[in-house]
Amino acid sequence: MRAGRASCGPDKALPRLTTDLRAHAAEALGRVIAADSELAELWDDSGEGPQWRQGIGHLRAVLDPRPGSQEGPAVPGPTC
């Protein structure tokens, strides 16, 4: 990380994920927001469940684009 930089993610965009890996990641995210997910329950208890779910929804949309589209662009790295 460079001095004075606010984020703590990679400097370059992440490489494209294979279709198979993308599907597995989207499936895993679906499990963490499921009704019986303890993680989702903890977020709800914190009062920030809806915002957290929205973030998960954005991640799933990147990982699992609509049918007929290309695999999608490389995704910028996360920031803190």
N, CA, C and O atoms as a GROMACS GRO file, in nm:
protein
  320
    1MET      N    1   0.085  -0.118   0.000
    1MET     CA    2   0.000   0.000   0.000
    1MET      C    3   0.089   0.124   0.000
    1MET      O    4   0.189   0.131   0.072
    2ARG      N    5   0.052   0.219  -0.081
    2ARG     CA    6   0.129   0.342  -0.089
    2ARG      C    7   0.096   0.434   0.028
    2ARG      O    8  -0.016   0.432   0.079
    3ALA      N    9   0.192   0.514   0.069
    3ALA     CA   10   0.170   0.609   0.178
    3ALA      C   11   0.060   0.708   0.140
    3ALA      O   12   0.056   0.758   0.028
    4GLY      N   13  -0.028   0.735   0.233
    4GLY     CA   14  -0.135   0.833   0.211
    4GLY      C   15  -0.254   0.778   0.135
    4GLY      O   16  -0.350   0.852   0.111
    5ARG      N   17  -0.252   0.655   0.098
    5ARG     CA   18  -0.361   0.596   0.022
    5ARG      C   19  -0.470   0.550   0.118
    5ARG      O   20  -0.440   0.490   0.221
    6ALA      N   21  -0.597   0.576   0.086
    6ALA     CA   22  -0.707   0.548   0.176
    6ALA      C   23  -0.756   0.404   0.168
    6ALA      O   24  -0.809   0.353   0.266
    7SER      N   25  -0.739   0.335   0.054
    7SER     CA   26  -0.792   0.200   0.041
    7SER      C   27  -0.687   0.095   0.072
    7SER      O   28  -0.567   0.124   0.074
    8CYS      N   29  -0.732  -0.025   0.097
    8CYS     CA   30  -0.636  -0.132   0.127
    8CYS      C   31  -0.658  -0.251   0.036
    8CYS      O   32  -0.628  -0.364   0.075
    9GLY      N   33  -0.708  -0.229  -0.085
    9GLY     CA   34  -0.726  -0.335  -0.184
    9GLY      C   35  -0.611  -0.337  -0.283
    9GLY      O   36  -0.518  -0.258  -0.273
   10PRO      N   37  -0.619  -0.428  -0.379
   10PRO     CA   38  -0.515  -0.436  -0.481
   10PRO      C   39  -0.508  -0.308  -0.564
   10PRO      O   40  -0.608  -0.238  -0.579
   11ASP      N   41  -0.391  -0.278  -0.619
   11ASP     CA   42  -0.374  -0.160  -0.703
   11ASP      C   43  -0.437  -0.178  -0.840
   11ASP      O   44  -0.480  -0.081  -0.902
   12LYS      N   45  -0.443  -0.302  -0.889
   12LYS     CA   46  -0.497  -0.331  -1.021
   12LYS      C   47  -0.628  -0.410  -1.007
   12LYS      O   48  -0.657  -0.468  -0.903
   13ALA      N   49  -0.706  -0.409  -1.116
   13ALA     CA   50  -0.831  -0.483  -1.118
   13ALA      C   51  -0.803  -0.633  -1.102
   13ALA      O   52  -0.701  -0.684  -1.147
   14LEU      N   53  -0.896  -0.703  -1.037
   14LEU     CA   54  -0.884  -0.847  -1.021
   14LEU      C   55  -0.908  -0.913  -1.157
   14LEU      O   56  -0.983  -0.860  -1.239
   15PRO      N   57  -0.845  -1.029  -1.182
   15PRO     CA   58  -0.868  -1.096  -1.310
   15PRO      C   59  -1.010  -1.151  -1.318
   15PRO      O   60  -1.077  -1.167  -1.216
   16ARG      N   61  -1.054  -1.179  -1.439
   16ARG     CA   62  -1.187  -1.237  -1.458
   16ARG      C   63  -1.190  -1.375  -1.394
   16ARG      O   64  -1.093  -1.450  -1.402
   17LEU      N   65  -1.301  -1.407  -1.332
   17LEU     CA   66  -1.318  -1.538  -1.271
   17LEU      C   67  -1.380  -1.633  -1.373
   17LEU      O   68  -1.460  -1.590  -1.456
   18THR      N   69  -1.345  -1.759  -1.367
   18THR     CA   70  -1.406  -1.856  -1.458
   18THR      C   71  -1.555  -1.867  -1.426
   18THR      O   72  -1.597  -1.838  -1.315
   19THR      N   73  -1.632  -1.909  -1.524
   19THR     CA   74  -1.776  -1.921  -1.506
   19THR      C   75  -1.808  -2.016  -1.391
   19THR      O   76  -1.899  -1.988  -1.312
   20ASP      N   77  -1.736  -2.125  -1.381
   20ASP     CA   78  -1.760  -2.223  -1.275
   20ASP      C   79  -1.735  -2.163  -1.137
   20ASP      O   80  -1.816  -2.180  -1.046
   21LEU      N   81  -1.624  -2.093  -1.122
   21LEU     CA   82  -1.591  -2.031  -0.994
   21LEU      C   83  -1.692  -1.921  -0.959
   21LEU      O   84  -1.730  -1.906  -0.844
   22ARG      N   85  -1.734  -1.845  -1.061
   22ARG     CA   86  -1.832  -1.740  -1.039
   22ARG      C   87  -1.962  -1.799  -0.985
   22ARG      O   88  -2.022  -1.743  -0.893
   23ALA      N   89  -2.006  -1.910  -1.043
   23ALA     CA   90  -2.130  -1.975  -0.999
   23ALA      C   91  -2.119  -2.023  -0.855
   23ALA      O   92  -2.213  -2.008  -0.777
   24HIS      N   93  -2.006  -2.081  -0.820
   24HIS     CA   94  -1.986  -2.128  -0.682
   24HIS      C   95  -1.986  -2.011  -0.583
   24HIS      O   96  -2.044  -2.021  -0.475
   25ALA      N   97  -1.922  -1.902  -0.620
   25ALA     CA   98  -1.918  -1.785  -0.532
   25ALA      C   99  -2.058  -1.726  -0.514
   25ALA      O  100  -2.096  -1.691  -0.402
   26ALA      N  101  -2.134  -1.716  -0.623
   26ALA     CA  102  -2.271  -1.663  -0.613
   26ALA      C  103  -2.358  -1.754  -0.528
   26ALA      O  104  -2.441  -1.706  -0.451
   27GLU      N  105  -2.339  -1.885  -0.540
   27GLU     CA  106  -2.414  -1.982  -0.459
   27GLU      C  107  -2.379  -1.965  -0.310
   27GLU      O  108  -2.468  -1.968  -0.225
   28ALA      N  109  -2.252  -1.946  -0.279
   28ALA     CA  110  -2.209  -1.927  -0.141
   28ALA      C  111  -2.271  -1.800  -0.083
   28ALA      O  112  -2.314  -1.798   0.033
   29LEU      N  113  -2.276  -1.694  -0.162
   29LEU     CA  114  -2.338  -1.570  -0.114
   29LEU      C  115  -2.487  -1.591  -0.090
   29LEU      O  116  -2.544  -1.532   0.002
   30GLY      N  117  -2.550  -1.673  -0.171
   30GLY     CA  118  -2.691  -1.704  -0.150
   30GLY      C  119  -2.713  -1.774  -0.016
   30GLY      O  120  -2.814  -1.751   0.051
   31ARG      N  121  -2.619  -1.859   0.022
   31ARG     CA  122  -2.632  -1.929   0.150
   31ARG      C  123  -2.617  -1.835   0.269
   31ARG      O  124  -2.683  -1.854   0.371
   32VAL      N  125  -2.531  -1.733   0.257
   32VAL     CA  126  -2.512  -1.644   0.372
   32VAL      C  127  -2.630  -1.549   0.393
   32VAL      O  128  -2.645  -1.494   0.502
   33ILE      N  129  -2.715  -1.530   0.291
   33ILE     CA  130  -2.832  -1.445   0.310
   33ILE      C  131  -2.961  -1.526   0.324
   33ILE      O  132  -3.069  -1.469   0.331
   34ALA      N  133  -2.949  -1.659   0.328
   34ALA     CA  134  -3.067  -1.746   0.343
   34ALA      C  135  -3.134  -1.723   0.478
   34ALA      O  136  -3.072  -1.673   0.572
   35ALA      N  137  -3.260  -1.760   0.486
   35ALA     CA  138  -3.339  -1.739   0.608
   35ALA      C  139  -3.278  -1.807   0.730
   35ALA      O  140  -3.290  -1.756   0.842
   36ASP      N  141  -3.212  -1.921   0.712
   36ASP     CA  142  -3.154  -1.993   0.826
   36ASP      C  143  -3.006  -1.959   0.850
   36ASP      O  144  -2.938  -2.031   0.924
   37SER      N  145  -2.958  -1.852   0.791
   37SER     CA  146  -2.818  -1.813   0.805
   37SER      C  147  -2.795  -1.739   0.937
   37SER      O  148  -2.859  -1.637   0.964
   38GLU      N  149  -2.703  -1.790   1.016
   38GLU     CA  150  -2.670  -1.722   1.142
   38GLU      C  151  -2.601  -1.589   1.114
   38GLU      O  152  -2.619  -1.492   1.188
   39LEU      N  153  -2.522  -1.584   1.007
   39LEU     CA  154  -2.456  -1.459   0.970
   39LEU      C  155  -2.559  -1.350   0.938
   39LEU      O  156  -2.545  -1.236   0.984
   40ALA      N  157  -2.661  -1.385   0.861
   40ALA     CA  158  -2.766  -1.288   0.830
   40ALA      C  159  -2.838  -1.243   0.957
   40ALA      O  160  -2.872  -1.126   0.972
   41GLU      N  161  -2.860  -1.336   1.048
   41GLU     CA  162  -2.925  -1.303   1.176
   41GLU      C  163  -2.842  -1.203   1.256
   41GLU      O  164  -2.895  -1.108   1.314
   42LEU      N  165  -2.710  -1.224   1.258
   42LEU     CA  166  -2.623  -1.132   1.330
   42LEU      C  167  -2.626  -0.993   1.267
   42LEU      O  168  -2.629  -0.893   1.339
   43TRP      N  169  -2.627  -0.985   1.134
   43TRP     CA  170  -2.637  -0.855   1.068
   43TRP      C  171  -2.770  -0.789   1.099
   43TRP      O  172  -2.776  -0.668   1.121
   44ASP      N  173  -2.877  -0.867   1.101
   44ASP     CA  174  -3.008  -0.811   1.136
   44ASP      C  175  -3.007  -0.757   1.279
   44ASP      O  176  -3.063  -0.650   1.305
   45ASP      N  177  -2.945  -0.831   1.370
   45ASP     CA  178  -2.937  -0.786   1.509
   45ASP      C  179  -2.858  -0.656   1.522
   45ASP      O  180  -2.882  -0.577   1.614
   46SER      N  181  -2.764  -0.634   1.431
   46SER     CA  182  -2.684  -0.512   1.437
   46SER      C  183  -2.761  -0.390   1.386
   46SER      O  184  -2.719  -0.276   1.406
   47GLY      N  185  -2.872  -0.415   1.319
   47GLY     CA  186  -2.950  -0.306   1.262
   47GLY      C  187  -2.907  -0.268   1.121
   47GLY      O  188  -2.966  -0.178   1.060
   48GLU      N  189  -2.805  -0.333   1.069
   48GLU     CA  190  -2.756  -0.301   0.936
   48GLU      C  191  -2.779  -0.412   0.836
   48GLU      O  192  -2.713  -0.418   0.732
   49GLY      N  193  -2.872  -0.502   0.867
   49GLY     CA  194  -2.903  -0.615   0.779
   49GLY      C  195  -2.942  -0.573   0.638
   49GLY      O  196  -2.889  -0.628   0.541
   50PRO      N  197  -3.034  -0.476   0.622
   50PRO     CA  198  -3.072  -0.437   0.485
   50PRO      C  199  -2.955  -0.384   0.402
   50PRO      O  200  -2.944  -0.416   0.284
   51GLN      N  201  -2.870  -0.303   0.463
   51GLN     CA  202  -2.754  -0.249   0.391
   51GLN      C  203  -2.658  -0.362   0.354
   51GLN      O  204  -2.604  -0.364   0.243
   52TRP      N  205  -2.638  -0.455   0.444
   52TRP     CA  206  -2.550  -0.570   0.420
   52TRP      C  207  -2.605  -0.655   0.305
   52TRP      O  208  -2.530  -0.695   0.216
   53ARG      N  209  -2.737  -0.682   0.307
   53ARG     CA  210  -2.799  -0.760   0.201
   53ARG      C  211  -2.786  -0.689   0.065
   53ARG      O  212  -2.767  -0.755  -0.037
   54GLN      N  213  -2.796  -0.558   0.065
   54GLN     CA  214  -2.781  -0.483  -0.058
   54GLN      C  215  -2.639  -0.502  -0.114
   54GLN      O  216  -2.621  -0.521  -0.234
   55GLY      N  217  -2.540  -0.497  -0.027
   55GLY     CA  218  -2.402  -0.520  -0.070
   55GLY      C  219  -2.383  -0.660  -0.125
   55GLY      O  220  -2.314  -0.678  -0.226
   56ILE      N  221  -2.443  -0.759  -0.060
   56ILE     CA  222  -2.436  -0.897  -0.108
   56ILE      C  223  -2.504  -0.906  -0.245
   56ILE      O  224  -2.455  -0.975  -0.334
   57GLY      N  225  -2.616  -0.837  -0.261
   57GLY     CA  226  -2.686  -0.836  -0.389
   57GLY      C  227  -2.600  -0.780  -0.501
   57GLY      O  228  -2.601  -0.832  -0.612
   58HIS      N  229  -2.525  -0.674  -0.471
   58HIS     CA  230  -2.436  -0.617  -0.571
   58HIS      C  231  -2.326  -0.716  -0.609
   58HIS      O  232  -2.293  -0.731  -0.726
   59LEU      N  233  -2.270  -0.784  -0.509
   59LEU     CA  234  -2.167  -0.884  -0.538
   59LEU      C  235  -2.222  -0.997  -0.623
   59LEU      O  236  -2.157  -1.041  -0.719
   60ARG      N  237  -2.341  -1.044  -0.590
   60ARG     CA  238  -2.401  -1.154  -0.668
   60ARG      C  239  -2.429  -1.111  -0.811
   60ARG      O  240  -2.413  -1.190  -0.904
   61ALA      N  241  -2.470  -0.986  -0.832
   61ALA     CA  242  -2.496  -0.937  -0.967
   61ALA      C  243  -2.369  -0.934  -1.051
   61ALA      O  244  -2.373  -0.960  -1.171
   62VAL      N  245  -2.256  -0.904  -0.989
   62VAL     CA  246  -2.128  -0.904  -1.061
   62VAL      C  247  -2.086  -1.047  -1.092
   62VAL      O  248  -2.037  -1.076  -1.201
   63LEU      N  249  -2.106  -1.137  -0.997
   63LEU     CA  250  -2.063  -1.276  -1.015
   63LEU      C  251  -2.153  -1.355  -1.108
   63LEU      O  252  -2.107  -1.446  -1.176
   64ASP      N  253  -2.280  -1.322  -1.110
   64ASP     CA  254  -2.376  -1.401  -1.185
   64ASP      C  255  -2.455  -1.310  -1.279
   64ASP      O  256  -2.573  -1.283  -1.254
   65PRO      N  257  -2.390  -1.261  -1.386
   65PRO     CA  258  -2.459  -1.169  -1.476
   65PRO      C  259  -2.577  -1.236  -1.545
   65PRO      O  260  -2.585  -1.359  -1.550
   66ARG      N  261  -2.666  -1.158  -1.596
   66ARG     CA  262  -2.786  -1.208  -1.663
   66ARG      C  263  -2.748  -1.292  -1.785
   66ARG      O  264  -2.645  -1.268  -1.848
   67PRO      N  265  -2.831  -1.394  -1.818
   67PRO     CA  266  -2.804  -1.477  -1.935
   67PRO      C  267  -2.790  -1.394  -2.062
   67PRO      O  268  -2.858  -1.292  -2.079
   68GLY      N  269  -2.701  -1.437  -2.150
   68GLY     CA  270  -2.680  -1.369  -2.276
   68GLY      C  271  -2.573  -1.262  -2.271
   68GLY      O  272  -2.531  -1.213  -2.375
   69SER      N  273  -2.528  -1.225  -2.152
   69SER     CA  274  -2.423  -1.124  -2.142
   69SER      C  275  -2.288  -1.193  -2.144
   69SER      O  276  -2.279  -1.315  -2.128
   70GLN      N  277  -2.184  -1.116  -2.164
   70GLN     CA  278  -2.048  -1.169  -2.159
   70GLN      C  279  -2.015  -1.199  -2.014
   70GLN      O  280  -2.096  -1.171  -1.926
   71GLU      N  281  -1.898  -1.256  -1.988
   71GLU     CA  282  -1.859  -1.287  -1.851
   71GLU      C  283  -1.849  -1.165  -1.764
   71GLU      O  284  -1.849  -1.177  -1.641
   72GLY      N  285  -1.842  -1.048  -1.822
   72GLY     CA  286  -1.835  -0.927  -1.744
   72GLY      C  287  -1.694  -0.875  -1.734
   72GLY      O  288  -1.599  -0.949  -1.758
   73PRO      N  289  -1.680  -0.748  -1.700
   73PRO     CA  290  -1.548  -0.688  -1.691
   73PRO      C  291  -1.473  -0.734  -1.568
   73PRO      O  292  -1.532  -0.790  -1.475
   74ALA      N  293  -1.345  -0.711  -1.568
   74ALA     CA  294  -1.267  -0.736  -1.448
   74ALA      C  295  -1.321  -0.644  -1.339
   74ALA      O  296  -1.361  -0.531  -1.367
   75VAL      N  297  -1.322  -0.692  -1.218
   75VAL     CA  298  -1.381  -0.618  -1.108
   75VAL      C  299  -1.271  -0.552  -1.027
   75VAL      O  300  -1.172  -0.617  -0.991
   76PRO      N  301  -1.286  -0.421  -0.997
   76PRO     CA  302  -1.184  -0.355  -0.914
   76PRO      C  303  -1.172  -0.424  -0.779
   76PRO      O  304  -1.270  -0.478  -0.729
   77GLY      N  305  -1.056  -0.422  -0.722
   77GLY     CA  306  -1.033  -0.483  -0.592
   77GLY      C  307  -1.110  -0.414  -0.482
   77GLY      O  308  -1.150  -0.298  -0.498
   78PRO      N  309  -1.130  -0.481  -0.369
   78PRO     CA  310  -1.205  -0.424  -0.256
   78PRO      C  311  -1.128  -0.310  -0.191
   78PRO      O  312  -1.006  -0.302  -0.198
   79THR      N  313  -1.203  -0.225  -0.126
   79THR     CA  314  -1.141  -0.118  -0.049
   79THR      C  315  -1.189  -0.128   0.094
   79THR      O  316  -1.292  -0.189   0.121
   80CYS      N  317  -1.116  -0.071   0.186
   80CYS     CA  318  -1.153  -0.076   0.328
   80CYS      C  319  -1.223   0.050   0.369
   80CYS      O  320  -1.262   0.064   0.484
   0.00000   0.00000   0.00000
